[in-house]
Amino acid sequence: MGSDVNVPGLHFEACYYQGIEYCIRHGLKLFEPGAQGEHKIARGFLPTMTRSFHYICDPRFRAAVREALAREGEALLDYREELLAHSPYATTTTDGANCAI
C-alpha cells in the first residue's frame, strides 16, 4: 500500500522494532505502540490508558464532546478488561495458580 515492493516484516520493523530498540538503548521504560489493534496483544502489547489534551473553544461543542468522551471512556474500560483477559503474560496467585494479568 505505499510501496511498489513487498518487504516482509517492514511494517513491524518500522513501527515497532525500531522504536523498542530505541527505548532499550536510551533506558526508556515505556513504548506506546499506538491506538487500536487487537493483533498487538499477540506481540506482547497490552492495552494501556493514554491521555490526550485539547482545548475546544466553542462551549456548546466542548460540552457535547465531554459527554461523548464520558460514554466512550466507560466503554473503553470494559473493552480493556476484555482484552486483558487474553494477555500472553501470566501471573501466579497466592494459591499457586496461573492467571492472566
ZALO-251010 format. One line per field, with one value per atom (N, C-alpha, C, CB): residue number from 1; z, x negated, y. Coordinates in Angstrom, 3 decimals, decimal comma, padded with zeros to 6 digits. Glycine has a CB too. Layout:
! ZALO-251010
marvo <- NUM | ... .
z <- Z | ... .
x <- X | ... .
y <- Y | ... .
END
This chain:
! ZALO-251010
marvo <- 1 | 1 | 1 | 1 | 2 | 2 | 2 | 2 | 3 | 3 | 3 | 3 | 4 | 4 | 4 | 4 | 5 | 5 | 5 | 5 | 6 | 6 | 6 | 6 | 7 | 7 | 7 | 7 | 8 | 8 | 8 | 8 | 9 | 9 | 9 | 9 | 10 | 10 | 10 | 10 | 11 | 11 | 11 | 11 | 12 | 12 | 12 | 12 | 13 | 13 | 13 | 13 | 14 | 14 | 14 | 14 | 15 | 15 | 15 | 15 | 16 | 16 | 16 | 16 | 17 | 17 | 17 | 17 | 18 | 18 | 18 | 18 | 19 | 19 | 19 | 19 | 20 | 20 | 20 | 20 | 21 | 21 | 21 | 21 | 22 | 22 | 22 | 22 | 23 | 23 | 23 | 23 | 24 | 24 | 24 | 24 | 25 | 25 | 25 | 25 | 26 | 26 | 26 | 26 | 27 | 27 | 27 | 27 | 28 | 28 | 28 | 28 | 29 | 29 | 29 | 29 | 30 | 30 | 30 | 30 | 31 | 31 | 31 | 31 | 32 | 32 | 32 | 32 | 33 | 33 | 33 | 33 | 34 | 34 | 34 | 34 | 35 | 35 | 35 | 35 | 36 | 36 | 36 | 36 | 37 | 37 | 37 | 37 | 38 | 38 | 38 | 38 | 39 | 39 | 39 | 39 | 40 | 40 | 40 | 40 | 41 | 41 | 41 | 41 | 42 | 42 | 42 | 42 | 43 | 43 | 43 | 43 | 44 | 44 | 44 | 44 | 45 | 45 | 45 | 45 | 46 | 46 | 46 | 46 | 47 | 47 | 47 | 47 | 48 | 48 | 48 | 48 | 49 | 49 | 49 | 49 | 50 | 50 | 50 | 50 | 51 | 51 | 51 | 51 | 52 | 52 | 52 | 52 | 53 | 53 | 53 | 53 | 54 | 54 | 54 | 54 | 55 | 55 | 55 | 55 | 56 | 56 | 56 | 56 | 57 | 57 | 57 | 57 | 58 | 58 | 58 | 58 | 59 | 59 | 59 | 59 | 60 | 60 | 60 | 60 | 61 | 61 | 61 | 61 | 62 | 62 | 62 | 62 | 63 | 63 | 63 | 63 | 64 | 64 | 64 | 64 | 65 | 65 | 65 | 65 | 66 | 66 | 66 | 66 | 67 | 67 | 67 | 67 | 68 | 68 | 68 | 68 | 69 | 69 | 69 | 69 | 70 | 70 | 70 | 70 | 71 | 71 | 71 | 71 | 72 | 72 | 72 | 72 | 73 | 73 | 73 | 73 | 74 | 74 | 74 | 74 | 75 | 75 | 75 | 75 | 76 | 76 | 76 | 76 | 77 | 77 | 77 | 77 | 78 | 78 | 78 | 78 | 79 | 79 | 79 | 79 | 80 | 80 | 80 | 80 | 81 | 81 | 81 | 81 | 82 | 82 | 82 | 82 | 83 | 83 | 83 | 83 | 84 | 84 | 84 | 84 | 85 | 85 | 85 | 85 | 86 | 86 | 86 | 86 | 87 | 87 | 87 | 87 | 88 | 88 | 88 | 88 | 89 | 89 | 89 | 89 | 90 | 90 | 90 | 90 | 91 | 91 | 91 | 91 | 92 | 92 | 92 | 92 | 93 | 93 | 93 | 93 | 94 | 94 | 94 | 94 | 95 | 95 | 95 | 95 | 96 | 96 | 96 | 96 | 97 | 97 | 97 | 97 | 98 | 98 | 98 | 98 | 99 | 99 | 99 | 99 | 100 | 100 | 100 | 100 | 101 | 101 | 101 | 101 .
z <- 000,000 | 000,000 | 000,000 | 001,188 | -000,292 | -000,170 | -000,666 | 001,263 | -001,247 | -001,750 | -003,009 | -000,679 | -003,900 | -005,107 | -004,857 | -006,248 | -003,697 | -003,382 | -002,059 | -003,313 | -002,011 | -000,768 | 000,009 | -001,045 | 001,183 | 002,039 | 003,287 | 002,396 | 003,396 | 004,569 | 005,879 | 004,489 | 006,801 | 008,119 | 008,206 | 008,567 | 007,089 | 007,108 | 008,039 | 005,694 | 008,022 | 008,890 | 010,350 | 008,700 | 010,788 | 012,192 | 012,512 | 012,528 | 011,573 | 011,782 | 011,982 | 010,583 | 011,101 | 011,159 | 012,317 | 009,854 | 012,577 | 013,576 | 014,991 | 013,189 | 015,145 | 016,484 | 016,842 | 016,603 | 016,084 | 016,482 | 016,618 | 015,488 | 015,691 | 015,793 | 017,035 | 014,540 | 017,306 | 018,495 | 019,787 | 018,483 | 019,812 | 021,005 | 021,225 | 020,870 | 020,158 | 020,288 | 020,779 | 018,947 | 020,290 | 020,741 | 022,241 | 019,972 | 022,704 | 024,132 | 024,958 | 024,395 | 024,503 | 025,234 | 025,291 | 024,570 | 024,139 | 024,076 | 024,983 | 022,645 | 025,104 | 025,855 | 027,240 | 025,079 | 027,680 | 029,030 | 029,270 | 029,989 | 028,215 | 028,380 | 028,831 | 027,059 | 029,730 | 030,301 | 029,578 | 031,734 | 028,769 | 028,099 | 026,596 | 028,664 | 025,871 | 024,418 | 024,108 | 023,610 | 023,552 | 023,214 | 021,730 | 023,548 | 021,404 | 020,004 | 019,214 | 019,943 | 019,848 | 019,132 | 019,442 | 017,649 | 019,039 | 019,330 | 018,428 | 019,194 | 018,928 | 018,194 | 017,873 | 016,912 | 017,503 | 017,030 | 018,023 | 016,634 | 018,017 | 018,886 | 018,567 | 018,755 | 017,336 | 016,932 | 017,745 | 015,444 | 018,380 | 019,172 | 020,432 | 019,543 | 020,917 | 022,115 | 021,853 | 022,559 | 020,686 | 020,340 | 020,266 | 018,999 | 020,090 | 020,034 | 021,381 | 018,950 | 022,423 | 023,767 | 024,217 | 023,865 | 023,433 | 023,827 | 024,443 | 022,624 | 025,708 | 026,394 | 026,295 | 027,875 | 026,309 | 026,224 | 027,457 | 026,060 | 027,214 | 028,302 | 028,110 | 028,362 | 029,196 | 029,131 | 028,751 | 030,492 | 027,823 | 027,427 | 027,581 | 025,954 | 027,534 | 027,661 | 026,461 | 028,974 | 026,151 | 025,080 | 025,547 | 023,743 | 025,364 | 025,842 | 024,668 | 026,841 | 024,596 | 023,543 | 024,163 | 022,379 | 023,590 | 024,035 | 022,915 | 024,426 | 023,246 | 022,270 | 022,644 | 022,242 | 021,760 | 022,053 | 022,263 | 020,939 | 021,402 | 021,484 | 022,687 | 020,179 | 023,649 | 024,866 | 024,615 | 025,833 | 023,625 | 023,326 | 022,761 | 022,336 | 021,844 | 021,263 | 022,323 | 020,066 | 023,186 | 024,273 | 025,163 | 025,104 | 025,508 | 026,357 | 025,655 | 026,739 | 024,361 | 023,608 | 023,552 | 022,181 | 023,322 | 023,269 | 024,635 | 022,798 | 025,698 | 027,064 | 027,350 | 028,110 | 026,986 | 027,214 | 026,404 | 026,850 | 025,151 | 024,300 | 024,828 | 022,854 | 025,280 | 025,799 | 027,107 | 026,002 | 027,910 | 029,159 | 028,846 | 030,010 | 027,873 | 027,474 | 026,868 | 026,463 | 025,992 | 025,353 | 026,376 | 024,291 | 027,370 | 028,395 | 029,144 | 029,368 | 029,481 | 030,172 | 029,285 | 030,591 | 028,019 | 027,090 | 026,908 | 025,728 | 026,856 | 026,676 | 027,882 | 026,422 | 029,079 | 030,273 | 030,225 | 031,554 | 029,813 | 029,676 | 028,612 | 029,329 | 027,481 | 026,378 | 026,788 | 025,130 | 027,541 | 028,015 | 028,887 | 028,800 | 029,789 | 030,649 | 029,820 | 031,663 | 028,792 | 027,909 | 027,211 | 026,869 | 026,717 | 026,036 | 026,995 | 025,351 | 028,209 | 029,188 | 029,553 | 030,442 | 029,390 | 029,658 | 028,677 | 029,585 | 027,567 | 026,559 | 026,586 | 025,168 | 027,685 | 027,819 | 027,620 | 029,187 | 026,900 | 026,748 | 027,998 | 025,548 | 028,970 | 030,199 | 031,292 | 030,633 | 032,195 | 033,301 | 034,620 | 033,178 | 035,640 | 036,989 | 037,844 | 037,571 | 038,964 | 039,881 | 041,061 | 040,358 | 041,371 | 042,501 | 043,788 | 042,342 | 044,913 | 046,205 | 046,392 | 047,329 | 045,678 | 045,813 | 044,778 | 045,664 | 044,037 | 043,088 | 041,696 | 043,614 | 041,483 | 040,159 | 039,243 | 040,263 | 037,956 | 036,978 | 036,469 | 035,807 | 036,251 | 035,683 | 034,824 | 036,801 | 033,904 | 033,048 | 033,874 | 031,866 | 033,450 | 034,132 | 034,023 | 033,545 .
x <- -000,824 | 000,000 | -000,869 | 000,938 | -001,683 | -002,557 | -003,914 | -002,623 | -004,030 | -005,318 | -005,090 | -006,077 | -006,051 | -005,983 | -006,533 | -006,753 | -007,169 | -007,819 | -007,269 | -009,366 | -006,950 | -006,514 | -007,750 | -005,559 | -007,937 | -009,067 | -008,492 | -009,953 | -008,594 | -008,039 | -008,598 | -008,330 | -007,695 | -008,100 | -008,443 | -009,256 | -008,385 | -008,779 | -007,890 | -008,728 | -006,590 | -005,674 | -006,087 | -004,222 | -006,330 | -006,681 | -008,068 | -006,604 | -008,975 | -010,318 | -010,236 | -011,245 | -009,504 | -009,423 | -008,557 | -008,878 | -007,458 | -006,501 | -006,766 | -005,129 | -007,424 | -007,598 | -009,057 | -006,834 | -009,732 | -011,055 | -012,060 | -011,564 | -012,060 | -012,987 | -012,700 | -012,900 | -011,427 | -011,055 | -011,424 | -009,576 | -011,222 | -011,577 | -013,086 | -011,087 | -013,847 | -015,308 | -015,773 | -015,976 | -015,129 | -015,466 | -015,226 | -014,640 | -014,087 | -013,766 | -014,804 | -012,365 | -015,192 | -016,190 | -017,518 | -016,380 | -017,966 | -019,247 | -019,280 | -019,535 | -018,163 | -018,122 | -017,503 | -017,364 | -017,273 | -016,781 | -015,343 | -017,649 | -014,569 | -013,159 | -012,384 | -012,564 | -011,455 | -010,739 | -009,444 | -010,444 | -008,945 | -007,668 | -007,798 | -006,597 | -007,046 | -006,912 | -005,434 | -007,759 | -004,867 | -003,443 | -003,300 | -002,792 | -002,726 | -002,649 | -001,516 | -002,503 | -000,733 | 000,355 | 001,702 | 000,112 | 002,723 | 004,090 | 004,557 | 005,018 | 005,539 | 006,247 | 005,353 | 006,816 | 005,993 | 005,268 | 005,165 | 003,929 | 006,176 | 006,134 | 004,930 | 007,428 | 004,428 | 003,270 | 002,026 | 002,990 | 002,020 | 000,858 | 000,708 | 000,963 | 001,796 | 001,727 | 000,853 | 003,137 | 000,992 | 000,181 | -001,302 | 000,644 | -001,617 | -003,010 | -003,479 | -003,181 | -002,673 | -003,088 | -002,694 | -004,528 | -001,907 | -001,470 | -000,087 | -001,473 | -000,002 | 001,281 | 001,900 | 001,119 | 003,217 | 003,855 | 003,546 | 005,372 | 003,191 | 002,912 | 003,760 | 001,398 | 004,036 | 004,784 | 003,810 | 005,503 | 004,223 | 003,425 | 004,291 | 002,896 | 003,666 | 004,387 | 004,086 | 004,010 | 005,051 | 004,904 | 005,556 | 005,540 | 004,883 | 005,393 | 005,641 | 004,410 | 006,858 | 007,255 | 008,133 | 007,997 | 008,096 | 008,994 | 009,988 | 008,204 | 011,255 | 012,312 | 012,945 | 013,387 | 012,825 | 013,265 | 014,762 | 012,854 | 015,541 | 016,990 | 017,535 | 017,672 | 018,159 | 018,618 | 019,685 | 019,154 | 020,550 | 021,572 | 020,931 | 022,612 | 019,993 | 019,299 | 018,442 | 018,422 | 017,798 | 016,988 | 017,834 | 016,349 | 019,047 | 019,941 | 020,353 | 021,188 | 020,641 | 021,034 | 019,886 | 021,477 | 018,688 | 017,520 | 017,272 | 016,264 | 017,404 | 017,202 | 018,166 | 017,397 | 019,436 | 020,439 | 020,118 | 021,845 | 019,756 | 019,437 | 018,221 | 019,192 | 017,205 | 015,995 | 016,255 | 014,902 | 017,165 | 017,513 | 018,125 | 018,492 | 019,037 | 019,646 | 018,598 | 020,796 | 017,769 | 016,742 | 015,748 | 016,011 | 015,410 | 014,462 | 014,930 | 014,220 | 016,204 | 016,752 | 016,666 | 018,213 | 017,013 | 016,951 | 015,511 | 017,557 | 014,562 | 013,154 | 012,611 | 012,302 | 013,041 | 012,602 | 013,087 | 013,114 | 014,330 | 014,862 | 014,099 | 016,359 | 013,837 | 013,123 | 011,695 | 013,112 | 011,048 | 009,688 | 009,659 | 009,143 | 010,623 | 010,693 | 010,877 | 011,841 | 011,708 | 011,919 | 010,621 | 013,006 | 009,877 | 008,617 | 007,569 | 008,091 | 007,517 | 006,540 | 006,769 | 006,595 | 007,976 | 008,264 | 007,528 | 009,774 | 007,048 | 006,316 | 004,821 | 006,871 | 004,348 | 002,939 | 002,044 | 002,675 | 000,928 | -000,020 | -000,870 | -000,924 | -000,741 | -001,520 | -000,668 | -002,033 | -001,315 | -000,595 | -001,214 | -000,615 | -000,401 | -000,884 | -000,499 | -000,297 | -001,132 | -000,808 | -000,041 | -002,088 | 001,081 | 001,888 | 001,306 | 003,356 | 001,864 | 001,351 | 001,514 | 002,053 | 002,479 | 002,650 | 001,816 | 004,140 | 000,948 | 000,051 | 000,626 | -000,331 | 001,869 | 002,478 | 002,022 | 004,030 | 001,921 | 001,570 | 002,837 | 000,749 | 002,778 | 003,911 | 003,376 | 004,869 | 004,207 | 003,800 | 003,720 | 004,780 | 002,847 | 002,702 | 003,992 | 001,537 .
y <- -001,172 | 000,000 | 001,237 | -000,003 | 001,716 | 002,858 | 002,479 | 003,362 | 001,316 | 000,857 | 000,039 | 000,028 | 000,096 | -000,728 | -002,130 | -000,061 | -002,320 | -003,587 | -004,113 | -003,420 | -005,394 | -006,018 | -006,462 | -007,226 | -005,894 | -006,248 | -006,896 | -004,989 | -008,221 | -008,902 | -008,334 | -010,402 | -008,045 | -007,573 | -006,096 | -008,346 | -005,373 | -003,962 | -003,132 | -003,387 | -003,383 | -002,632 | -002,772 | -003,118 | -004,002 | -004,225 | -003,698 | -005,706 | -003,784 | -003,230 | -001,720 | -003,566 | -001,051 | 000,407 | 000,903 | 000,942 | 000,238 | 000,733 | 000,257 | 000,328 | -000,877 | -001,431 | -001,674 | -002,717 | -002,517 | -002,980 | -001,845 | -003,985 | -000,899 | 000,230 | 001,066 | 001,108 | 001,305 | 002,071 | 001,362 | 002,354 | 000,058 | -000,722 | -000,689 | -002,187 | -000,873 | -000,820 | 000,548 | -001,147 | 001,608 | 002,956 | 003,079 | 004,014 | 002,593 | 002,658 | 001,906 | 002,084 | 000,744 | -000,052 | 000,689 | -001,438 | 001,203 | 001,917 | 003,149 | 002,334 | 003,822 | 005,070 | 004,932 | 006,090 | 003,709 | 003,472 | 003,901 | 004,168 | 004,012 | 004,368 | 003,138 | 004,941 | 003,327 | 002,193 | 001,861 | 002,460 | 002,779 | 002,555 | 002,755 | 003,489 | 001,969 | 002,134 | 002,023 | 001,062 | 003,059 | 003,076 | 002,744 | 004,470 | 001,577 | 001,155 | 001,793 | -000,320 | 002,644 | 003,312 | 002,707 | 003,260 | 003,421 | 003,017 | 001,889 | 004,195 | 001,189 | 000,147 | -001,051 | 000,718 | -002,109 | -003,270 | -004,402 | -002,870 | -005,256 | -006,423 | -007,309 | -007,225 | -007,226 | -008,024 | -007,668 | -007,829 | -006,518 | -006,113 | -006,949 | -004,647 | -007,515 | -008,354 | -009,572 | -008,792 | -010,176 | -011,350 | -010,994 | -011,946 | -009,725 | -009,281 | -008,734 | -008,215 | -008,941 | -008,573 | -007,183 | -008,698 | -006,468 | -005,136 | -005,217 | -004,175 | -004,885 | -004,879 | -003,488 | -005,308 | -003,397 | -002,081 | -001,237 | -002,232 | -000,015 | 000,915 | 002,165 | 001,274 | 002,821 | 004,063 | 005,182 | 004,366 | 006,007 | 007,162 | 008,412 | 007,015 | 009,551 | 010,816 | 011,695 | 011,541 | 012,503 | 013,468 | 014,765 | 012,948 | 015,861 | 017,146 | 018,079 | 017,790 | 018,568 | 019,503 | 020,567 | 018,776 | 021,746 | 022,803 | 023,079 | 024,099 | 023,019 | 023,276 | 024,614 | 022,107 | 025,580 | 026,954 | 027,076 | 027,870 | 026,493 | 026,660 | 025,893 | 026,180 | 026,591 | 025,908 | 024,848 | 026,917 | 025,046 | 024,037 | 022,780 | 024,591 | 022,981 | 021,831 | 021,136 | 022,273 | 021,927 | 021,372 | 020,479 | 022,495 | 020,926 | 020,130 | 018,842 | 020,943 | 018,923 | 017,727 | 016,725 | 018,106 | 017,215 | 016,327 | 015,702 | 017,098 | 016,501 | 015,984 | 014,832 | 017,114 | 015,009 | 013,958 | 012,703 | 014,469 | 012,888 | 011,737 | 010,993 | 012,185 | 011,737 | 011,100 | 010,366 | 012,136 | 010,867 | 010,171 | 008,816 | 011,017 | 008,777 | 007,493 | 006,567 | 007,724 | 007,123 | 006,311 | 005,771 | 007,123 | 006,584 | 006,160 | 004,929 | 007,280 | 004,891 | 003,723 | 002,485 | 003,977 | 002,646 | 001,514 | 001,040 | 001,900 | 001,972 | 001,594 | 000,839 | 002,835 | 001,224 | 000,487 | -000,955 | 001,174 | -001,161 | -002,521 | -003,297 | -002,484 | -002,652 | -003,304 | -003,648 | -002,401 | -002,757 | -003,020 | -004,271 | -001,810 | -004,393 | -005,580 | -006,846 | -005,444 | -006,751 | -007,901 | -008,294 | -007,588 | -007,314 | -007,603 | -008,144 | -006,355 | -007,599 | -008,076 | -009,540 | -007,219 | -010,017 | -011,428 | -012,334 | -011,690 | -011,766 | -012,543 | -012,246 | -012,255 | -011,727 | -011,369 | -012,585 | -010,740 | -012,414 | -013,521 | -013,721 | -013,274 | -012,839 | -012,928 | -013,553 | -011,534 | -014,220 | -014,842 | -014,398 | -016,388 | -014,369 | -014,109 | -015,305 | -012,771 | -015,443 | -016,531 | -015,967 | -017,266 | -016,595 | -016,148 | -016,695 | -016,588 | -016,285 | -016,734 | -018,236 | -015,997 | -018,848 | -020,311 | -021,073 | -020,693 | -020,348 | -021,006 | -021,180 | -022,331 | -020,805 | -020,962 | -019,826 | -020,989 | -020,117 | -019,087 | -018,440 | -019,676 | -017,152 | -016,443 | -015,297 | -015,915 | -014,828 | -013,715 | -012,445 | -013,535 | -011,553 | -010,263 | -009,500 | -009,439 .
END
